[in-house]
Amino acid sequence: MPAPWITYRPELKVLDCTIRDGGLVNNHHFDDEFVRAVYETCVQAGIDYMEIGYRNSKKIFAPGKHGKWMFCEEDHIRRVIGDDQPGVKISVMIDAGKSDWRTDIPPKSQSIVDMVRVAFYAHQLPEAVEMIKHAAECGYEVSANLMAVSRNTETEIDQVLELLAETPAQVLVVVDSFGAMYMEQVELLVKKYLAFARPKSKEVGIHTHNNQQLAFANTIEAIIHGASRLDASMGGLGRGAGNCPMELLIGFLRNPKFKVRPIYEFLENYIEPLRQTWEWGPYPQYYITGQLNLHPRAAIEARASDKKSNYVEFFDRVLADI
């Protein structure tokens, strides 16, 4: 049997979430040049999917305050990437409770989008199931992303997965929203998701955050235990501490279809200049919220204040609020 560290699993597929998760850093105000550059990098690097943003409600998110990649209108997507998609499928995310999915998800024949990813918390499962069914009936590939799974009990997770297994979603994604997981938890969850997914011919994915600088390591752990859909972003660009860095993931995967050089070119030309304006990545406040399995909103606020180096004050305040 070939050594696993010098072979590859051809079924592994990579999704770039730079614009979607990165949009949570700058309220989705990416210009067309930046989005087009991400797309072209995905093409050159052999990446399978590009998640170009959210398709959420303009009644909830005010246009202007939020950039157009919060809404991902068809003409905006087409203007940036054209009508041809050489090898890269386009994904949008819709949030339960935050999207007008009944009216804003057109039939696939009218859309350049290939996949709809439905994001939801456990208590939103009834709506999520209806969203998944609607997107599938419209002709899209569908992914089910249960957010903040690290905060759910095992019984809750089982109940969610039992219902998701009966939906037309092709992918069930383990989502470490708070960057709180360690490898043992990733192993347990991937195996649990697979136990529900495989009998229904579904795949399992992984989406990690880097609060404890474990996003890449946890993605590898998920691969080891059978996850085949992998999320990452250029330079780790994403909410708060960011995501699994695409350059590390592609550099790790052995499939010769993936090319890492275009990613480093993108980092040089676009990510480094962006760091002069926007901050993301693992900082001590994110370590603290990650270790405590808390939403990073308090850490994000602290990093945006004039007390971003007051780590002890932040530590004491967060503990007092638990």
N, C-alpha and C positions, 0 to 999 in steps of 0.2 A: 504493500500500500504506500503511495507517495506521501512524503512528509507534508503535513498540513500547512506548515509555514512557508512552503515554496509552491503551493498550488493555489487554486482559487475556485470559488463556487460561482458558476456562470449565472445562477439565478438571482444573485444579489443585484438590487437596483438602488440607485442613489437619487435622492430628491434634494434639490437646492432650495433652502428657505431663506436666502439672504434678504430678499425684498419683503417677504411677508413678516418674518420675525424681526428682521432689521427695521421694518417700518414702525415697530413699537419703540424704537429709540428716537426717531425724528418725526413721529406722527405721520409717517408714510409720505413725506415730502421729498421723494427721490425725483430728480429730473429724468427726462426721457433718455438722455445719454447714458446715465448710470445704469438704468434698467436694461437698456439695449446691450451695454457692455457685459452685464451679468449673463444675459441670454447668450451672447456670442461666446463667452467663456465656457458656459455649459455645453454648447455645441462642440467647441474645440476639445474640451476635456472628456467628452463622451458621457456626460451626466444624463441620466434618464428622464428626470422630471425637473421642471423649474416652477416653484410655487411663487406666482407673481404678485400675490397679495391676498387681501380679503375681498369678499363680496358681501359687505355688511350694509346696514340700513342707513340711508341719508336722513331718516327721521330721528335716529339716535345719535349718529355721528355727523356733526355739522360739516358740510363741504367748506373748504377754506381753512378751517381749523385743522382738518384732516386732509392729507393729500389724496390724490386720485387713486392711489394703490390701496386705500381702504375700501374702495368700491369696485375697482377693476371692471369698468364698463368695456363692452366688447370693442368699441371703436378705439378706445385708448390702448388696449392690448394690441390690436391690429396695427395701429400706427407705429408702435414701437418695434414689434417683431415681424410684421408682415404676415402674409397668409400662409407661407410655407414654414414648416417646422422640421428641419432636417435632423431627425433622430431625437429631439427633445420634446417631451410632452409638457403641456401647460396645465398647472393646477391652481385652483383658488380654494381658499378656506372660507367656510361660513360658520358663524358662531350661533349656537342655540340661544335664543332670547335677544339676539342682536342683529338678525338678518331678516329681510323680507323674502324668504326663500320660495314662497309660493308664487311670487311674481317675478323675482329677479334671477331665477334659474331657468333659462329658455331651453327648448329642445336642443339636443346636441347638434342637430343639423344646422342650427342657426348660430353656433358658437365655435370659437377657436379653442375653447377650453376642453381638455381631455379628462381631467380628474377633478372631482369635488371632494374636499376633505371636510368632514363634519366634526366640529370641535364642541365639546359639551362637558359639563360636570355631571356627576352621578345623579343628582336630583333632577337633572334636565333630560333624563333618558327617554321619557315618553315622546317629547318633541324631537329628540335626536333620531329616534327610530322612524318617525314620519319624514324627517328631512332626508334620511338615507334612502328611504323608499322612493321619495319624490325624485331625487337626483338620479337614482338608478332607472326609474321609469322614463326619465328624460334622455337616457342613453349614455350617461357618464360612467366612468370608473368611479368608485366611491370608497373612501377611507373613513373609518370611525376612530376618532381621537378622543379618548376619555382623558380629560385634563386632571392634573393634581391627583393622580392615582395613589401617590404616597400618603395621602390623607384619608384614604378609604379603608374600611375594614375588609378583611378577607371575604366575609359574607357578602358585603356590598359589591365587591369586585366580581365574585362568582355570579351574583344575580345579574349584573350588567352584562357580563360576557355571555351568559346563557341566552339573554334576549338578543344581543348583537349577533350571535351565531346564527340566528334565524332570519336575519336581515340580508339583503343583497350586497352589503358591504364586502368588497374583496379583501380589504386589509384592515386589521385591528392593530392599533399603534399603542405601544407602551410609552406614555408621556411623563417624563420627569420634570414637571413644570417648575418645581422649586429647586432643582439641582440638589435634592436631598438624598438621593439614593447611593448606596454602595453596591459593590459587585454582587454580593449575596442576594440583595433585593432584586437586582436586575435579573439574575438567574432564575429566581423563584417566579417572578412575574412573566418573563418570556416563556417559561415552561407552562405556566398556568394558561396564558393566552393561547399557546399552541395546542393545549389540550382541548380547547373549545374550537379553535380555528381549523385545525387539520381535518377533522371529520367532515367539515363542510367545505373543504378545498379552498380555504382562505389562507392568506399569508399574515405574518406578524411583522410589525415595524417597530422602530425605536426612535424617539425624539428626546434628546438630552439637553440640559442646561448646565452651564459650567461654574455654578456657584462655588463648588468645592474643587474645581479644576479636575473633575472626573468625567467630563462629557465625552472625551475621546475614549478613555479607558472603558467607560460603561457601554459605549457603542460597540467596542470590540467584544466585550463580555456578551452583549446581546447576540452578536454574530455567532460567537462560539456555541451558543445554546439554541440557535436555529432561526433567529430573526433574519429576514431577507430584504426588508425595506428599510433604508437607512437615511436619516435626515442629517444634513450638515449645512453650514453657511460659510461663505467666503470670509476668511479672517475671523470666523466665529461671530460675525455680526449678528446680534440678536438682543432681545430685551434683557436689560440688566447685565448679568455676567456673560451673556451670550450663549452660543450653541457650540456643538462639536465643530471644530474648524475643518472646512472642506479640504484644505491643503494637507492636513494630517490624515484624514480618512482616505483620500485618493492616493496619497503616498503609501498607505498601508495595504490597500487592496492590490491583489496580484493580477487581476484581469487586465490583459494588455490593451483592451479597448479604452481604459481610463488613462488620461494624460495629465500629469500634474503641472507641467511647465506653464500652460495657459493660465492656471490659477495664480501662480506666483507673479505672472505678468499683470494680472488684474489687481493683486494686492499692491504691487508697486505703483500702478497708475491710478488706482481709485480708492483702495482701502486706506493707505497711509495718508493721503490728503484728507480723507473724511475724518480721521482721528484728530485733526486739528480743530474740528468743529463739534464733533459728537463723541461722547464717552460710552464705552461698553467694555466688558471684560471683568475678570475676577478681581475684586477688591475686598478688603477685610469685612466690610458690611455684608457683602454677599456670602462670605464664609459663614458669618454668624447666622443669617437667615436660613442658609442651606443646612447647617448643622442642626438647627432647631425645626426644620421642616416647615418653614413659614413662607408665605408669599413674599416676594422681594420688594413689594411696593415701598415699605419703610426704608429699605436700603437704597432704592432708586431716589427717593426724596432726600435722603442724607447725602448722597453723592452729588445732588444738584444744589446743595446748600453751601453756605460759607463755612460749614463745620465738617467738611468731608474728611478731615484727618482726626476728628475727635472719636476715635474708635471705642475707648472705654465708656464714654458717655452714651454712645449708641448701644453698646453691649448692655449696660445697666438698664437703659430705657426699654429695650426690647424684652429683656428678662422680666422686668416689672409689669409689662403689659400682657404677659402670658397668663 
